[in-house]
Amino acid sequence: MLRSIVMTALVAVGLFCAGEAASAVPAAPSALYALPAGVADDPARLDAAMPALARRLLADDSDGASGGDSNQRFRLQLAAGDYAAAERSLEAFAASATQGPVPVRPNVAHYRLYARAKALQARHGLGFDAALERAFAETVATMDDRRAGVAMRVLNAEAADAPRQRRALADALAPLRARSALDRDAALALVRSYLAERSDAAMSARLPALVAGDDARRYLIQRDVTVATPDGATVCATVVRPRGAPARRPTLLNFTIYADPVTTLNEARRSASNGYVGVTGTSRGKGCSTDRAVPYEHDGDDAATLIDWIAAQPWSDGRVGMYGGSYEGFTQWAAAKRRPKALKALMPSVTGAPGIDVPMEGGIFYGFQYYWPFYVTNNRQVDTAAMEDEARWNRLYRQWYLSGRAYRELPQIDGTPNPFYLRWLSHPDYDAYWQAMIPYRDEFAALDLPVLTTTGYYDGAQIGALYYLREHYRYRPNAEHYLVIGPYNHISGQRGTVATGTRLRGYTLDPQAQIDLGELRYQWFDYVFKGAPKPALLADRINYQVMGANEWKHAPSLAAMAQRRQRFYFGAAVDGDGRHGLLATPAGADVFAEQTIDLRDRSDADRLVPGGGIVDAELDTAGSVVFVSAPFAAAEEFSGLFSGRLEASANKRDFDFNISLYEWMPDGRYFELSRYQSRASYVGDLSRRQLLQPDRRTVLNFEAGRATSKRMQAGSRLLAVVSVLRNPQQQINYGSGKPVAAESIADAGEPLRVRWYGGSYLEIPLSR
């Protein structure tokens, strides 16, 4: 069950950031591109070889037949040394925009700057630093504040990106140690990574001073502003105000535990470039604060304190809006729970809800959350080295899985204390510990401020994002709370496809799905604070992109996303592969599908999991029961949240399970739709574990927390994979009834046997 756990975690907690969207280039004829021996280990040989490689790639794609658009072309022209042509291609690419409701414009400011500097160097015989300074004056300094604010997201990150760029170049060169030629895709990838690394290396020494000078001309910047909390701690803030602006104006606040000084300045600057006071606040113990960093527990009080401080400043008009994704979405709701008077609007994105979907989901603790505390508490910024130590974490999970030791013994296996994770493990119920962090029940009724939530169908934190939305509607039915959701992951769900490009895990997004959520942010706050029109995308409360239909739809509620709900009952085996039917009517009370799993078995410790794409030819069904419907006679739209009634029995007091839904398309490929995961004892109530009676039928009624919208083809089938969970990546429930964190393989006993009876059904939201 080996996967790349570090990138999975980066996506899940919102740490990965791309300066620009990657662009997939369609496969071309299988020409091979030879490079001289030794280029993988000799930078001088590599520099000498790259222009010829780039020129050949350009020549082979002179008609653009294999996808040579301006995005790829400018890179090849730069690598070939044709800087004037590269500038023309960059100009065309930078001016392009998608046709979605919030158009995406590519952010290639660093390449435009590099191309101009190289052109000036070649034309006038300047040294590179002098050429770079002149190029900056001609390109960046002439931008208006809004364009410059976007450009600085990549220009200010050059030095920070250098280690990643070096690793990417090393990876692209690695195949050349075993062979002397690359296919076209690998050659293009090499040019891309080479250019990124070399441009970063060339500009990184001089660029910070140029950026700082431009900032000083446009803004008043205060760094390391300290604000005392009522309990004697300190939080820190970066404040950016536009020069020559009115004396008082609204403030946009991003409150974060990710105290990266580059990112904190970028966020505050961009808000200032849009006419606000931009403030980035950091959790206690981060940045200039010398307190002990503690995730989740103080952020609500501390953010509220910072909001009160902002409202008292001479540059504040007394109104504060909050925005941000992942942890920064949580801090918005945590602050709103305290109801600071100046807090007037929220824009939370891909927002986890502590105790609901982080660090566990359905009561099951995730493994990738184990090493996140090291990332955010090891120092006063962020410990990237610990976060990206893939070998360490893969080794830890494999050792734990093979040993069969209790889950709470992970720190002993790793050899490093992890008190925060152990504290979370001691609260497996959604109890008062978690309830104190974010609004709880009736507290949502008091939240009269407008909210715009964004998330994605493939966002690991979608459950949390929708939890806040649903609870807000439940306790305040007239809440002005909008949702924007589409085929996005944890990154694009907070920034849009400007961050991830047009392809996601094998799926090419519809043109209408390509949006810039950063631009939507300022449309939203301009509507709230400046009287601007409401963003056109927010045509109703629920605004969702229908995959495969290339359109956005709008509904007054999550339930109204579908015209009807259709039940699909679990049936008997229907083919020699052991697949079972998903039926229009119940198969009978005594019909059942049975699965047996030996919880002591570790023979799959190194299993490579097949599939994993949104669109994929393979599907992982190991240890699962697969249910398949009849083909749809006409196209059907799956839009909304699926639910179900599971009639089951087990020979133990508990078990963990997952239901994954796919469209099984007529061409044999699978399209990932949605899923539901839970510990059986928590299906009814996350705040109270209710153990099963062994070998007695029980009914588990559930509603999934992940919405989706997909236009399914005529002839497609609905396919459900029902799995009992046991893998190295998350807690294992042995079913003894003891606290799961304390269970070990010694508690496994006889193999787990689960029967899913014919009264079970999935209820799917459909439209035509």
N, C-alpha and C positions, 0 to 999 in steps of 0.2 A: 504494500500500500504506500509505496514511496512516491511523494510528490515534492515539488519545490515549496517547502513550507514557508520560507521567508517571504517570497513574493505574495503568496496567499495572504500572509499576515499584513504585509504592507498595504495591500488593497483593502483588507478588512478594516484597518484602523486609520486609513487615510494618510499614510506617510509617504507613499510614492508620488512624486510630482514630476511631470514631464514639461520641459520648457516649450515644447511644441508637440503637435500630434504626429505620430508615426503614420506614414502613408504606405499602404500595401501596394506593391507593384505586381500586376498580373504576370503569371508565368509566361516566359518567352521561349523560343526555340532553344534546344539544349546545347548551345554552343559552349565551348570551354575556353577559359581565359587563362593563359599561362602567365606566371610571374617568375622572375629570376630566383634562383636558389638563394636562401638566406634572408629573404625579406622579412620573415616572421621574427627574426632575432636581431636584425640590424636596422636601426631607424634610418640611417643614411641610405641604405639600399632601398628601403621602402619609399622614402621621399623621392628617390630617383625613378622608381618604377611606377608610381601612381599616375603621373600625367599621361603616360602612354596607355595605361589601362583605361583611364577615363575617356581618352580620345577614341579608343576602340569601342567602348560601350556607347558613346555618342554616335559613332558612325553606324553601328549595327542597329541603331534605333532612330535613324534620321527621319523616318516618316511617322514616328510616334506610335507605330502599330502595336508595340508591346507595352504600352502604358507609360511612355516617356513624357509625362506631363511636366509643366514648369517646375513642380515641386522636386522631381528627380533631376530634371535637366540642369537647374542652377547648380546643384551639387557636383554634377559631372563637369560642368564648365569651370567651376572653381578649382576642382582638383586638376583639371587640364591646364589651368593657367590662363584661360580666356575670360578675364575679369570683366571686360566691357559687356560681353554676351551674358555673363552671369548676372550682372546688374540688371540687364533688360529682363531676363527671366524672373529674377527676384521681384522686380517691379510689377510684372504681370501677376505673379503668384500672390504677392502681398495685397494686390487690389481685388483679387477674387474673393467671392463670398458664397456660402451655401444659400439655398433658397428656403430654409426652414423659417419658423416663426420668429426666431431670434438668431439672425445670420451669424455664421462663424467666419471670421477673418483670420488667416494664419498669422501667427506671431513669429516672424523670422527676423526680428530686428538685429540679432547678433550676426546673422549671415549677411544682411545688408550692410552693416557696419564693417564687417571683415572684408567683404567684396570691394567696398569703396576704398578702404585702406590699402588693399593690395593693388587696386587699380592706380591710386595716387602714387604708391611706392614705385610701380613700374613706369608710370608716365613721367614722373618728376625726379626720380632717383632719390627719393627721401628715405631716411631710416624708417623702420616700421613704426616706432613709437610716435614720430612726428607725423607720419601718414595717418595713424590711428587718431591722433588728436584733431587733425584737420577733418578727417572723415566724420568724427563725432559731431563737430561743429556744423557740418553740412547736412547730416542726416538726423541725428537725435535732437540736437539743440533747436532745430527748426520745427519740431513737432509741437502741436498744442498739448496742453497738460493731459488731456484724456488719452491721446495716443501715446504720449510719453509714459504715462502711468502703466499702460499695458506693456510697452516695450521694456520697461525696467524689470518686469517679472523675469525676463530671460537675461537681460544684461547684468542685473545685480546678482544673478545666480551662477555666473560663469565659474568663479573660483570654487564654489561649493560643489559644482558638478564635475570638477576635474577628476577626482578619483573614479567616479562612475564611468566617465568617458574613457579613461585609461583601461578599465576592466573590459568595457565593450569592445575596444580596439583589440585587446589581447584575445578575446573570444573570437573575433572575426578573423584574426590571423592564425589561430590555432590549427585549422585544417591544412594550412600550407606546410606544416611540419611533417605531414604524412603524404602529401601529394603536391605536385607543382602547378596544378591548374584548378580553377574554380568554375562552377556553373554560373550562369548569369545572375541568378538571385543572390548567390553567395558573393559574387564580385560587386554587385550593387551595395550589398550590406557592408562590405569592406570599405567602399568609397564613403559611404555614409558615416561609419564610425571613425574612419581616418580623418575626414573633414571636421567632424565634431571635436575630436581630440586635439587636432592641430590648431584649429581656430581658437579653442579655449586656451591652449598653451600660449599662443601668440599674444592674446589680448589680456590675459588674467593679471599681469603685473601692473599694467597701466590703467585698465578699465575702472577699478574702484575709485581712483581719484577723479576720473572724468565724471562718473556717476555722482560722486559727492558734490562736485562743483555744480552740476546741473541741478541737483536737489537744493543746494543753497540758494540758487537763483530763483527757484520756483516756490520754495516752501520754508516755513519756520518749523524746525524739527527739534523736539526735546526727547532725549533718550534717557533711560534709567530713571524715570520719575517714580519716586517711592510714595506709596499710599499706605497709611497705617490702618489696620483692621481693629475692630473693637476689642478683640481678644489679644491684642499685642503683637500680631504677626505683621508682615509686610508683603504687599503685592507691588509689582513693577509694571510700568506702562511706557509705551512709546507714543508720542503725540505728534501728529503732522497736520499743520494748518497751511492753507494756501496763502501766499503773500498777496496783499492788496485786496483781501476779501472783506466783506462786511464784518463788523466787530463780533457779532454773535450769530451762530448758525447751529443746525443740528449736528449731532455726533453719531458716527457709526463705529461700533465697538466689536472687535473680535477678541474673545477671551479664551486663552488656550494654555494647555500644558506643554505644547510643543514649542519650546522657547528657542527656536532657531532665529538668530538676529537678522538673517537675510530675509526670511519669510515674514517676520513680524514687521519689518520696515516696508516690505513690498505691499502688504495688506493695508497698512495705514496710509501709505502714499497713494495707493489707487483710490481709496475713498476720498482723500484730499483732492485728487485730480478730478473728481466728479463733483466738487463743490461742497464737501462736508469736512468737518474735523474728523480726521482718521485717528483712531486709538486702538492699539493692540495691547491688551493686558495679559499678563502671564500668571499662572497659578502660584500660590505661595511656595517658596523654595525654588523657584525658577527665575532665571534672569538675574537681576541685582538683589533678589531676596535671599537672605541667608537662613531662612527657616527650613524645616524639613519638608520635602515634597511628599504629599500624600494624595494619590489620585482619588477623585470623586468626592471626598468627604467634606471639603471646605469650599469648593468652587462656587456653590450657590451664594453663600454668605459673602465670599470675597468679591465675586462679580458685582453683587448688589452694593457693596461698599464702594467699589470703583465707580459705579454708575452715580451714586450719591455725590462722590467727589467731582465727577465730570460736571454734573448739574450746577455745582457751586463755583465753577471757573468763569472768569470774565468773558471767555470766548464762547461759552455755551449758551444756547437759547433755551435750555432746560428740557430738551427732547433728545432721547438716545434710542437708536435702533441697534439691534445685535444681529450678527450674521456669522456664518462659518459652518464647516462640515465635520461630521464624525464626533470627536470629543467636543469640538467647538459648538456643535449643535446641542449636545447635552448641557453645556454650560449656559446656553440660552434658557433652556427650560428650568435649569436649577436656579438661575437668577429670577426668572418669572415667578417661581414658587414663593420667593421672598417679597415680591410686588414692590420693588423700588418705584417711587413716584415718577421718576423721569423716564422709565422704560416704556416706550410707546409702540414698538413694532419688532417683530422677529423674522428672520429668514433662516431657519435651520435646515441643513441638508444632510442626507445620509446619516441620520442621528441615532446613535445607540441609546438604549434605555437601560441603565444599570439594574441588574436583577431580572430583567425581562429577556433581553437578547445579548447581553454582555455582562460578565464573561461566560455566561451560559445561555443556552437556548432550550426552551422546554424543560428546564431543570438539568440539562446535560452540559457539563463544563467543557469548554473548548481547550484544546492543547495550545493553539497558537497564542492565546491570551497569556500563557504562562510567562513568556519572556518579554512581553510588553512592559511590565513594571521596570525591568532593567533599563529599557530604552528611555523612560521618562523620569526615573528617579536616581540613576547612577551619578548624574551631575546636574548642574544648573541650566544646561542647554538640553541636548539630546545625545544619547550614546548610540550613534549609528553603528559602531563596530559590534556592540553586543547584539543589536537588532539583526544585523546581517550575518551573524556567525552561523550560517546554515549547517555546517558540519557539526557544531556543538548541539544544536537543537534536534537535528535528525538522529544523532547518536543518543541523546537523552531519551527520546520517545521510543526508539528501538530497544534500548536497554530496559526501560520500564516495561514495555510490552512483553519482552521475552522473560523478564524476571517474574512477572505476575504479582509484583508488590503493590501495596495500596497506593492509590493516587496521591494521597497526602504526603507520600514519601518521595515525590519528585525532587525536592530540594536536596535530599540526602544522596540521591543518585547523581544529580548534577554537581554536587559539591559546593553549592553556593546558596546561602539562605535566601528565601523569597517570602518575606513575611506578609506582603500584600496579597499574594495569591492564596496563601494559607488562610488569611483573614476572610477572603471571599469564599473559600471552600467551607468555612465554618458557618456560612449562611446560605445553605442550599435552597431554602424557601424564600419566597418574595416577602420578607419580613420587615420589621420596623427599620432595620439597618438600611435596606434599599429604599424603603418608602420615604425616608427622610431626605433623600437626594433630589427627587424630582416631584412635580405635582402629583398628588395622590387623591383619587376619587373626587370629592366635592371641591377640592382646591382648584380643579380645572374650571369650575363654574365662575370663579372670580376673574378669570383671565379674559379681559375684554379688549385686549390689544390685537391688531391684525397680524396674521401669520401667513407666511408662504413657505410651505414645505416642499423640498425637492428630493427625489430618490430615484432608484432605478430597479427594473425587474430583476437585475442580477447584482444588486447591491447587497452585501452581507449584512448591512444594518437596516434593510427595508422594514423588518419587523418593528424595530424601535421607532422609525420614522412614522409608520402608520399607527403605532400604538398611541403616540401623542395626538395624532389627528383624530383617531376614533374616540379617545377619551375626551378630547376637547368638545367634539360634537355631542357626545353622550351627555355631558354635564352642562354644556352651554350650547343648546341646539342652534341658536342664532349666531354662533361665532363666525367672524369673518376670517376664515381659515381656508386657504387654497392649497391644492396639491398639483405639482407637475411631476409626472412620472413617465418614463419611457425605457427603451432598451439600453440602460446605463449600468455601470458598475460603481464601485465605491469612489472612484476618481471622477468619472464623467457625471455621476449623480450630484456632484457638488460644483464641478467646473464646466460640464458640458463636453461635447466631442472635440472642442478645441484642445483638450488635454489628452485624448486617447485615439482620435482619428475615426475613420469610417468603418473599421472592422473591430469586432469584439468576439474573441474566442471562436473564430471561424464563421461568424455571422456578419454579413455586410449590411449595415444599417440603411434603412430607407433614407432618401434625401431629406424628407421632412423631419426625420429624427435628429438631424445634425444641427445642434443649437449651442449657443454660448450662454451658459448660466451666469457667468460673470457679468455680462451685459444685462441680463434679466435682473440681477441684483439691484442695479442702479435704476432701472425702470421701476422696480418695485418701491424702492425708498423714495424716488422722486414722486411717485403716486401718493405715498403716505405723508411725506413731509413738505412737498413743494407744490401740491395741487396738480400734478401732471396727470394725464389720462391713465387709467388702469392699464397695465400691459395687455396687449391684444390676446396673448396666449391664455390669459386667465378669463376665459369666456364663461366658466362656471366653477363651482367648487373643485371638482375633480377634472383634471386636464391630462389626457393620456394619449400616447402615441400607439397606434395599432400597427404592430409589426406585420409586414407583408402586405399592408394596404396603403402605405405611404400617406397616411393622414393622421391628423389629431382629432380626437373626439372629446366631448365635454359632457359632464353629468353632474347632477346636484348632490350625488352621494356615491359611495363605493358600490352599494347595492344596485344603483341605477345604471351602472356601467353595462349591465346585461339585460336583455329583454325577458329572459326566462332562466330557470335553474332546472337542469336535467339530472336525474339520478342514474348512476351506473352501478349495478349490483355486482358483488363478487360472485363468480360462478365456478363451475367445475373445470378441470383440465380439458383443453380443446385440441391439443396437438401433441405430437410425439416429443416436442421440446419441453413439455411440462407447463406451457403457458395456459393460463386460465382465462375464462371469458369475463368481460365487463358487460353486463346484461341490462336490458331495458326493464326487466321484471325480476323479482327475486327467484333464485334457483331452488330454494327450499330451505327450511329451517335447519335441517341436519346435514346439508352440504357444507363442506369446509375445505379450505386449502391449508395444508400443514407445512410448517418449516421447522427444522431441527438444527440447532447450532450448538456445538461443544464450545463453551466459553473458555475452556482450558486450552484449546487448540491454538498453537502459534505457528503453524506451518506456513501461514500466509504473511509472515512478518516482512518479507522482501518482495511481496507481490507487486507487480507493476499494474496499476489500475488502467484499464482501457477506457477510451472515450474521454470525456471531459470538456468537449466543445459544446457551445450552444447548438450548433449544427454539426453532427458527427455521424460517421458511418458505423461507429462502434458504441456499445452500451455496456456498462458494468452491471451485471445481474448476479454476480457471485453471491451465494447464500441468500438469495431473494426469491420472492414469489412474484411472477409477472402476470399482470392482468391486461387483456387487450379487448377493445371494443370491436364491433363490426365497422366496416368502412362508412364514413359519412357520405350520404347520397348527394349532398350539396355542400358548398363551402360553409363553414361555421366560424364564428368569431368567439374565441374564448377571452372574455374580458371581466376581470374582477378577482374576487377571492373565492377559492374553492373551499368546500367544507365536507364533512362526512359523519357517518355513524358507523362505528366499528364494533361489531359483536365478536368478541374474542375470548379465548381462554388460554391460560399458560400454566405450566406446572411449577411456576415459581411465583414469588410475591411481587415481582416487578420485572420490567424489561424496557429497553430503549428501542425505538423504532423510527423509521423514516419512510415517507411516501413521496416519490418523485414522479412527476407527470411529464409526458412527452407527446408530441405529435409524431406519430410514425407515418412518414410521408410515403406516397405511392412509389417514389424512387428508392425506397429502402432506408433512407437516412432518418435520423432522429432529431427533433427540434425540442430543446429543453423549454418547458413552460413554467413550472412552479414546483414547490415542494413543501412538505410539512415534516417537522421533526419534534419528537417529545419523549420524555420518560412517561411511561404509562401511568404512573402514580401521580403525575402532575397535569394530565390532560384536563381534568375538571377544574383545577384551582392551583395556580402557581404558588399561592401563599400557604398551602397545606398539602402535605404528601398524604395520599390515600392509597395504601397498599392493597394489592389484589388478594383474593382468596384463591389459592392454587387449585387448578383443575375445575374452576367454576366459571361459567360464562359471565362476562361483564360487558357493559356497553360504554364505549368511549366516544362521546360526541365532541367534535372539534371544528374549529374554523381556522384555516391557515392564515398566517400573518403576512404572506407574500402575495401581492397582486401581480397580474400580468395581463397583456392584451396581445392577441395574435390571431390573424386571419388564417384559419386552417383550410387547406385545400379539400375540394371534393375528392373522395377516395382515400383520404387520410384516416387513420385510426387514432383513438386515444389509448395511450399505453401508460400503465401505472406500475412502478417498481416498488414493492413493499419489502423493506429490509429490516432485519434485526441488527442493531449496531454493535460492532466489536472491532475496533481498529486502533492503531497506535496514536492517532491524532486527537482522540478525545477520551474522556472518562469512560470506564467500563462498568456497567451495572450487572453484578453477578446474581441479582435477584433474591438475596437472602433476607432482605428487609432491613438490614443494618444501614447506617449512614454509608452512602456509596463511596465517599472519599476514604472510608476506613476499610472497605472490602478489599480482599485480595483473591488471588486465584484459588486459595484454600477454601473460599466460600462458594466456589462454582458448583460443586456437587455434580449431579447428573446433567446431561445436556439439556439445554433449554428447548422446550417444545411449545410452539405457539400455533393455535388453530384460529383461522379467520373464517367465520361462518357466513352462510349465504344471506343472512340478514344484513350484512355489512354493505354499505354503499358509499360512493363518492358523489357529491352534488356539485355539478360544474356549471358556472355562469356562461350562458351561450346567447348568441344573437345571430340573425341572418341579415 
